[in-house]
Amino acid sequence: MSSAQAQIAVTGLAVMGRNLARNLARNGFRVAVHNRSQGRTDALIKEFGHEGEFTPAADLPELVAALEQPRKIIIMVKAGEPTDAVIDELVPLLDEGDIVVDAGNAHFADTRRRENALRAKGLHFVGSGVSGGEEGALNGPSIMPGGSPESYAALEPMLTKISAHVDGEPCCVHIGPDGAGHFVKMLHNGIEYADMQLIAEAYDLLRHVLGLSATEIADVFREWNTGDLESFLIEITAEVLSQVDESTQGPFVDVVLDQAEQKGTGRWTVQVALDLGIPVSGVAEAVFARSLSGDVVRRNAAAGVLPGPSEAKGDVDRDAFIEDVRHALYSSKLVAYAQGFDAIRAASEQYDWNIDLGAMAKIWRGGCIIRARFLNRIMEAYDRDAALPSLLVDDYFKDAVANGQDAWRRVVATAATVGVPAPGFSAALSYYDGLRAERLPAALIQGLRDLFGAHTYHRVDREGAFHLDWSGDHKEHSA
């Protein structure tokens, strides 16, 4: 334990908070620690006190008193009201210039509210995304801090040192003002939802169309992880599929209930994207797929009742179909990432955050759950053109999708033919086709809206808004 004043504090010592505190201490920083239940604080000191300089505190006043000024305090408690409760208790104990960091998965709107309230009291509030799970928190996460430039300048030496590093560069950068950090973390999690759904669909197709075992599919994913699809999620997919259940000696994946849970960041991503007017169909379909998986009442009512395809699948070339699924997975993943970066750009413009999109790809290359080889390609794309309207029009990604689109279409068609749900693959392909279409059926929708609601329409050949007198002489009038 340390006799000198601590440089930083962590309150909330569940797994993530405990590991973040350990990471700080192991990197040479003096860390004050506190938890509402004293037992967790005592356990941390007993088990890991040898890892660095810790100062345990019995309550928040003692925690604040243990810190050098300006104080830096990381809150690691449940999002929502528990975070507000800790902030409300902390603020009267702090002095002007002190820094409060929320490193949980807060909604960015809450972060904007809290930052504004604390700024009025002369305090800095930093909403920071931390990705990588408990292992990342301990050994080096991707860190996405928002807040003022002054607060980041004070935190930077610590955050960059404890973050993951790729090619000698820290996976940490100042994202932007107020809620920018938590917004980017939310989008990271939304992309993660889409990514996992696409991986699950690839597994499902290989299992049902080709009849491969879980072990055989694990080998397929290991092979994929040596190429363009190389990523943390592909790697651990092979690990999960290889796992044998101890009690049944069958595949672990076969004894797991097929009802996926969610904590809310995927839903938030879709809700916010709707407000911004940005399609994130990959994330939306992933969220809906999880909701459907948990809708036991309707699934039980439909199983064995709703008919499927009338014809069984014919012979399918094993190696060719595996290669087709690989292309479909890669192309669909690119669409999901492109949609996510579009949403970040839209929010940056909406809230005047000035987010560097290339830097987001850079800090996601290590530590975080969606780390992947092609993030280097995304970083390079934005280095070439920071104003790139869509990742899909960058030469590399355009060629990658062009090379795989025939396979992608075959996979979606096969899924529909054999009755295997593939909402992620299908939605990604529909988005791609919608994006490249020279003309969309929205023209008809505009006509319908004008007829039933006089909502007006625009023309392709002249400026202005117009309305047709549908119930009268059908003459066009300027609106």
C-alpha positions, 0 to 999 in steps of 0.5 A, a space after each residue: 500500500 502507498 503512503 504517498 498521495 494517489 495519482 488516480 482513483 477507481 470507485 466500483 470494484 466489480 471485475 472491470 473496475 478491479 482490473 482497470 485499477 490493477 492495470 493502472 497500478 501495474 503500470 506504475 501509477 499510485 491508485 486509490 480504490 473504493 467500493 460501496 461494499 468494503 469486502 471487494 476493496 479488501 479482496 483487491 488489496 489481499 489478492 493483488 496488493 503486491 502488483 503496485 501501490 494501492 490506497 484503500 478507502 472506506 468511503 468517498 470522502 476518504 477516497 477524495 482525501 487520498 488523491 493529489 490535486 487536481 483529483 482524477 476519479 474513475 467511476 466504474 458502476 452500473 450505468 444510469 441511476 447508480 452512476 448519477 448517485 455516485 456523482 451526486 455524492 462525489 461533487 460536493 467533495 471536489 474542488 475546481 479543476 478536478 476530473 471525474 471519469 465515467 468509464 462504464 457503458 453510459 448513454 452518450 446523452 447522459 454523458 452530455 447532461 453530466 458534462 454540462 452540469 459538472 462544467 457549471 461547477 468548475 469540474 471536468 467530466 469525461 465519458 470514456 469508452 473502454 473496450 476489451 472486456 475484463 481481459 482488456 481492462 487488465 492487460 490493455 483495452 481500447 480507450 475512447 475518452 471524450 470531454 474537454 481537451 484540458 481533461 484529456 491532457 491531464 489523463 493522457 499519460 495514464 490512459 495511453 500507457 494502460 491502453 493496448 498498443 499496436 505497432 508501438 502506438 496506443 489504442 487511445 485518442 481524445 474522441 471529442 467534447 462531452 458525449 463523443 467518447 461514449 457515442 463512439 463506444 456505443 457504435 463500437 458495440 453496435 458494430 460488434 452486434 452486427 459482426 457476431 450476428 454475421 458470424 453466427 449466420 455463417 456458422 448456421 449455413 455451414 451447419 445446415 446446408 453442408 451438414 458440417 459438425 461444430 468441430 469441422 466448422 471450427 477448422 473453417 474459421 481457423 482457416 479464415 482467420 489467416 486471411 482478410 477475415 482475421 479478427 478477434 471474433 473469428 478467432 474466438 468463434 473457432 475456440 467456442 466451436 471446438 469446445 466439448 461439453 464436459 457432461 455430454 461429451 458433445 459440442 458445447 455449442 449444442 448444449 447452450 440455450 439459443 436465446 441471446 441476451 443483450 445489455 442495451 448498447 445495440 438498441 441504443 445504436 439503432 435508436 440513435 441512428 434512426 434519429 440521425 437518419 442513418 441506416 444501420 440495418 446490420 445492427 438493427 437486424 442483429 438486435 432483432 435477431 436477438 429479440 426473436 431468439 428470446 421470444 420463446 412464446 411465439 417461437 414455440 407456437 410456430 415451431 412445427 406449425 409454420 411450413 418451410 421450403 417444399 423441396 430439400 436442398 440438392 447436392 452442394 459443393 462443399 469447398 465452393 460453398 465454404 468459399 462463398 460463405 467466406 465472401 458473403 461474411 467479409 462483404 457483409 462485415 464491410 457493410 456493417 462497419 461502413 454503416 457504423 462509421 457513417 453514423 459516427 460521422 453524422 453524430 460528429 456533424 450533429 453535435 460538432 464533435 469533429 471526430 477523426 474517423 481514421 483515428 477510430 479505426 486506428 484505436 480499434 486495432 487492438 484491445 477491443 472486441 472488434 479488432 480486426 486486420 481490415 481496420 488497417 484498411 479502414 484507417 488507410 481509406 480515411 488517410 487517403 480521403 478524410 471526407 470519404 462519403 462511404 467506406 464502400 466507395 474507397 477503391 480497396 473496399 469497392 474492389 473487395 465487395 465487387 470480387 465477392 458479390 456473386 458469392 454473396 448473392 448465391 449465399 443469400 439465395 441459398 439461405 432463402 431456398 433452404 429456409 435458413 434465416 440470414 437476416 444480416 447477410 440479406 440486409 447487408 446485400 440489400 443495403 449495398 444494392 440500394 446504395 449503388 442503385 441509380 434510382 430507388 422506388 422512393 419516388 413512388 413513396 413520395 407520390 403516395 405521401 402527396 396523394 393521401 397527406 398532401 406532403 408534397 414532392 420534389 421533381 428531378 427536372 426543376 427546383 422547388 416543392 410541388 403538390 398535385 390536386 389529386 381530388 380535383 383536376 390533377 394539376 400540379 401546383 407549387 407548394 
